[in-house]
Amino acid sequence: EIIIPKPASFKDKDQQEVLLIIRPEHLTIQEGGDYKGKVHKIHFQGHQSLIEVKLSDGFHVWLYADGYRRLNLNEKIQFSINYSRVYCLDEI
């Protein structure tokens, strides 16, 4: 599960759920990162790879890694999210 702090700019301060857009380039593989998952698929794209990561709750997220970085299927990784680049599409 990914829980992201609610920005102070939200219109309805009591609203608990929102629809978010997080682009793959705003997630970074990082030792000691806030989130954990397992490499589910690797899509090599030359200078970078699009990595599909399966979280423990069954949800999937995608992130980019440098093309030279060696990752294996089912490898456990940690990653961080650049919160300033998360987009709130709608308050629900």
Beta strands, then each sheet from edge to edge (+ up, - down):
strand 1: 18-21
strand 2: 27-29
strand 3: 35-44
strand 4: 48-54
strand 5: 60-66
strand 6: 76-81
strand 7: 87-91
sheet 1: 1+ 7-
sheet 2: 2+ 6- 3+ 4- 5+
end
